[in-house]
Amino acid sequence: MSMVETMSAQRADRRFVQGAMAAPMLDRGHELDLARRWRENNDQAALHELVTSYLRLVVATAGRYRNYGLPMPDLVQEGMVGLMQAAARFEPDRDVRFSTYAAWWIRSAMQDFVLRNWSIVRTGTTAAQKSLFFNLRRLRARIEGGRKQQMDDEDRASIALELDVGVAEVLSMEQRLSGTDQSLNAPIGFDGESTGQDFIADERPTPEEALADGHDSRTRTRWIASSLAELSEREQIIIRERRLRDEGSTLEELGRRLGISKERVRQIEHRALQKLKGALMRRIKDPADEAILIGAFA
């Protein structure tokens, strides 16, 4: 954006704020009348007057969150979204002022915007963490007061108790608020030609290693399949259910399925494992492969 465009945008922002602050305040009766006309008759003029009268509330709330490093116009825009949501959901027959109801929606919309944009790392995913994010600085300032030292474990425990969160969450949020995001593409070093990502090791297997692992995996699968074929049908069922599934069946479950006791299932499993290891040993030539396969059925 050029300097002329920036100055023009700033003048537009000032005119918006001035217009918002100049809008007349509504008394309770007129406010409820506008809300009913909008809700019951879809009166656009009533909605416009109702929303315009509380733009000052949006601007005032945005001022409370400007210290999080986000542009004031963006905060106001999010607050406007919250104000419109409040107008859409407000029930005039309830004994509450629209300004009180709208304040919650405006604040919630701005807080969500701050949490989404304050850091590339998602912060405050639960209601308790959200409360911690927006209250930690205030509580820390109140506790530290005129002291020179930083918070200690007792202070963090006090904050955790007041906000109903864990001490570990307080410490984690304290660390998050004291740090800043660093781009991996930012130049580092004296020459400025290297970036942070240049020094991150790639721990993935090389193409050669991936190819070798794939070949070994297919070979071992073939060995196991052919070795299983040497077992009886009941032995194969027990081995597959007990050893070859992520969540193996219990001895009791297999006993009910096969009509035998769980102790008998254990005996058959033990005997089948010995037979399977023997069948694998006849096929395996590499000791490393032997250790991997036998370990899988230990």
Secondary structure, 3 states (H helix, E strand, C coil): CCHHHHHHHHHHHHHHHHHHHHCCCCCHHHHHHHHHHHHHHCCHHHHHHHHHHCHHHHHHHHHHCHHHCCCHHHHHHHHHHHHHHHHHHCCCCCCCCHHHHHHHHHHHHHHHHHHHHCCCCCCCCCHHHHHHHHHHHHHHHHHHCCCCCCCCHHHHHHHHHHHCCCHHHHHHHHHHHHCCCCCCCCEECCCCCEEHHHHCCCCCCCHHHHHHHHHHHHHHHHHHHHHHCCCCHHHHHHHHHHHCCCCCCCHHHHHHHHCCCHHHHHHHHHHHHHHHHHHHHHHCCCHHHHHHHHHHCC
